[in-house]
Amino acid sequence: MTDPRYLKLAKLLVSHSTKLKKGERILLDMMDVPDEFTVELIRAVRAAGATPFVETRHTRVGRELLLGTNEKFAADVRDMELFRMKKMQAYIAVRGAANSTENADVPGSLMQLHSKVMRPVMDYRINKTRWCVLRWPTPSMAQSAGMSTEAFENLYFDVCTMDYARMLQAQSPLEKLMKKTDKVHIKGPGTDLTFSIKGIGAKKCGGDRNIPDGEVFSCPTKTSANGVIQFNTPTLYAGTKFENVRLELKDGKVINASANNTKKLNEILDTDAGARFIGEFAIGVNPYILNPMCDILFDEKIAGSFHFTPGQAYDDCGNGNKSAVHWDMVLIQRKEWGGGEIWFDGKLIRKDGLFVPKELKPLNPENLK
């Protein structure tokens, strides 16, 4: 018998996240996902009157293709995938992996080549389709979270099927405030950073782009960021785990960067001209996600956190920065993680991970659960 949680999640993805309509086409991009869930998702799509197209991928196979890629092969793959994507009105990607570091030994030059050449496919998907991306719970994810497989699966389905309509309502005052904010000042251990989000706008996210969800994002104006930021959350990028990432910025550009693997960090930031500029600033509010598990779709939603993103900006609420890189780096500001403050135009907005203004307090974890 199929796990009833599969059915609940599939219905949420079709009705809430992508809002599928009769007659539409959707690409289901499934990587190392149980067939049972893929089948439930296909059935949910058909029940909505839409047509599912399915791509089944495996991380070990993907690694082998990356190891032998070149400019011509990547361009051929891009052309075929872009042709297909242009036929779709919606896109759901479910990504599992027995080994989250499967691509760790793929040379950085090949990863950069692949990212650059495939960027038009991602740009079209992000800007022209209704899309949602989520992970699939695996023992490796449970291990990264320091949890048993069963406990992690229970957490996963609780988080992924929470009341996102209620979350969206609670996010509205923060979205409104960010839309009219100019100067942002972030303080904390090893962090003193200022930038402007004037005229950029803001967008609340409650299950309509990622599952799990729970953030309100904006973006610094391209040359406004100055200061230093010390991240306290591990980050996984292209199969490599980075810790203690520290960025120093001047006039919007990362001028110094260090971590446990400083050489590889700087290689990624040198991918192209836009990789050292910032493409996103977002505040995380999911009350069920409290600790990092080295998976960005979870970590960037941690309650009391924010993320700051070298690389590509979104067309929505973006500053026009272009890059093959989009690297969300997370800083948790709850008291047990060292604390910290976020100020908007000289007004304290969040202290030690808790919102201070009355209209924002419904977003604090004890009120959002």
N, C-alpha and C positions, 0 to 999 in steps of 0.2 A: 504494500500500500504506500502511495506517495505521501511524503511528509506534508501535512496540511499547511505548514509554514511556507512551503514552496508556492502553493496556490495563493496564499495571502500576499506574498511578495510579488508574484507575477502580476496579479491584479493591480497592485499599487503602481508598478512600473508602467503598465499600459494605460490605466485610467488617470492617475495623478501626475506621474513624471513626464510622460510623453503625450498624454491626452490624445490618444489615437482616434481617428475618425474613420468612418466607413469609406472604403475605397482607397485608402492610403497604403503606401508600401513602407515597410520598415526593415532595416538590416539588423539582425541579431548577431553580434560579434562575440562568440563564446570561446573563451580560452581556458582549457583545463577545468571545465564545469561538468558536473554529473549530467548524463543524458536525461535523467528524470526531471531536472529543473528546466532544461532546454525544451522538453516536451510540454511542460506546464506553461511555459512562456509562449510557445507556438499556439497552444490552445487559447490562451488569454487574448492573443492578437487576433485570432480568427473569430473569437466571440465578439470582439469589437467591430467586426466587419472589415478588418484590414488584412493585408497579405504579408506574411512573414517570409523573409529571405534569410538564410542561415549560413554563417561562416564559422566553421569549427577549427580552432587553432590549438596548438600545443607548444608550451614554452621551449621544450628541448628541440623540437623541430624548428622553431623560430630562431633559436641560437645558431643552429647549423646553417640556416639560410644567411644569417648575418655574417657568419665567419667567411662566407664565400661571396659576399656582395661586392658590387662595383657600380660605377656610375650608370652604365647601361642597364644592368639588371634592376637597380633601384628605380630608374626612370620608367622601365617597362611595368614594374609593379605599381608605381604611382599612377601611370596612365590607365591601367585596368581598374584599379581601385577607385580612382576619381570618376571614371565613366560610370561605375556602379553606384557610387555615392550620389551622383547627380540624378539618379533615378529614384532616390529615396526622399520621403518626407520626414522620416524619423529614424533614430538609431539608438540601439541599446547595446552597450558592451558590458559583459560580465567576465571578470578576469580573475581566474584562480591560478595558483602555481604551487607545486609541491616544494619548490626551492625559489625563494624570492631573490636570490643572488645568482640565478641561472646564467645571466649575461655578464657576470663579473670578469670573465676572461676574454670577452670580445674586445679587441683593440678599440681604444677611444676614437681613433680616426674613422673606423668603420661605423661606429655608433653615430658620430657626427655627420658622416656622409648620409646615412640612412635618415636621420632626423631632418636634415636640410632638404633632401630630395622629396621626402614624403610630406613636407609641411603643407602643400596645397590641399592634400586630402583632409588633413585635420582642420585647416582653415575653413574649407567648405562645410565640413560636418558641424563645426562649432557655430558658424555664422548663418548657415542656410537650412539646417534641419533642427527639429526638436530632438534633443539627445539626452541620454542619461548614462553615466558610467558608474559601475560599482565593482567591488571585489567579491570573490566567493570565499567563504571561510575554509581554511585549510589547516592541517596540523602545524605547518611552518608559521602561519600567522599566529596561531595560538601560542606557539613557542616564543615568538617575538614579543607577544603581549605578556609573557610570563604566566600563562593560564593553561589549564587542561583543555583538551580538544572540546569536550562536552560543554564546559563552562563558557568557552569562547563562542561556540556555536549559539548557545542560549543568548549571550550578550549581543551577538551579531543580529539575530532575528529581532530581538527587542529594539535595538537601535534602528534597524532598517525599516521596521514597520510601525514606528511611533506615529503620533498624531501630527503630521507635518502641516496640516491646515491650521492647527492651533499655533504652531511655531511661526508660520508666516505672518499671522496676525500680530504676534508679540514682537516680530522683527520690524514692523512698519515704522514705529517712532525712531528707531536707530537709523533706518534707511533715510527717513525724512531729514534727520539731523545731519547725517553725512553729506547729503546733497547740498546743504547750505553752508558746510564747513569750509574754511580756508586752511588755516594752519593746524597741523597735527604735531604734537610733541610727545614722544615716548621716552619714559625713564625706567630704569631698572638696573640690576647688577650688571656692570659692564656695558650698559646701553644708555646712550643719550643721543637721540635721533630726532631731527625735525624735517618736515616736508609739507608741501601744500597739496590739497586735493580740490582746490577751487575750480569749479566749472567742469569737473570730471563726471560727477554724478555718483550714484551708488545703486546697488542692486541686492535685494534680499534673496536668499536661496534656501528653500525649504522642501527639498525632495524633487525638484524639477530639473536638476542637472546632474547631481550626484546623489547616490544613496550609499552610506548615510549622508545626511546633510546637516546644515546648521551654521551658516555664515552670512555676513553682509559684506560685500566687497566693493572696493573703489580702486583708485590707482593714484600714486603721486604724479604730479606734473613732471615732465621728463627730467628737468634739470634742477628740481627743487630740493632733493634729499641731501642732507648734510649731517655728518656725525658718525657715530659708531653703533653697531648692534651686535650683541653677543647672544647667539641662540643656545638654548639649553635642551633642545630636543634632537635626538639623532635623526638623520635624513638619509634616505636611500635614493640614489640617482643612477640610472643606467647600470644597476646591479652592484654598485659600490656603496657601502655604508660610510657616512661622514658624521663625525661628532665634533662638538665644540667649535662650530663654524662661527667665525668672527669676520664681519665686513665693515670696512671703513669707506664712507662715501663722501664725495665732494662734487657739488653741482650736479647731483643725480647719478654719478658714475661710481662704481666700485673701484677704488684706487688701490686698496689693499685687501687681501683675503687670506685667511689662514684656517686650518682645521687639523684633524689628526692625519689627513692626507692632503697637505697643502698643494703639492704638485698637481695631483689629479683635479682638485678643486679649481685651480687656476686654468688648467687645460680646458675644462668645461666652460668657464667664464670667458675664455678666449675663442669659443666656437665661432662667433661672429661679432660684428660691431655692437649689436643690440644686447648681447648677453650680460654685459656689465651695467646696463641700465635696468630700472625696476619696472615691472609690468603689472604688479598687483599689490594692494594692501587690503587685508580682510580680517574681520574680527570673528572668532569662533564662539559658538554658543550652544553646542549640543550637550544637554545635561547628562547624557548617558556615557559620554566619552570623556574620561578624566585623565588618562595616562597614555603616553605614546606607545605605539606598537610597531613603529617603523614602517607604516603604511600610510601614505600621504592622504588617501581618501578618508581615512579615519583621523589621522593626527591633525589635519588642518581644521577640523571641526571641534577640537577639544575645548570644553568649557573653560573660560578664563584665559584663552590663548589669542594670539593673532598670528597671521603669516605675512611674510614680506618676500616678494618673488622676483629674483633676477630673471630678465628675459622678456618673452613675448607678452604683450598686453592684449586683452580682449577688445573686440570692437565695441562692445557695451562697456561703458565706464572705463575706457582706456585712454592712454596718452599717445597712441600712435607708434609705440616702440615695436619693432619687428625683430624676431630672433627665432632660431630653431630650438632655443632653450626656453622652458617655462618651469622654473624650479621653486616650488613653494617651500620655504623654510619657516619653521614654527618656533615661536617663543611663548612658553607658558608663564603667566604672570600671577597665578594663584600663590597664596602666602607660602604654602609648603614647597613651592618651586622657586622661592626667592623673592616673590612679590614684584611689583612694578605698577606703573601708572600710565594711563593714556589721557592726554589733554586735547580738547578741541577748542581752538580760539581762546586759549587761556582759561578754560573751564574744565575742571576735573570730571572726566566721564566714567572712568573705571579705575578702581584701586584694588590691588591684590586680587584681580580676577573678578571682582564684583562691581556691577554697574551702580553708580551713585545717584544720578538724577531719578526722580520719582517715576517718570514716564518710561524709563529703561529697566526698572527693577523687575518687571515681569520676565525679563530674559535671564535673570539669575537662576542657577540650577535648581534651587529649591522651589522656585515658582513655575518652572517650565516642565517639570516631570509630570 
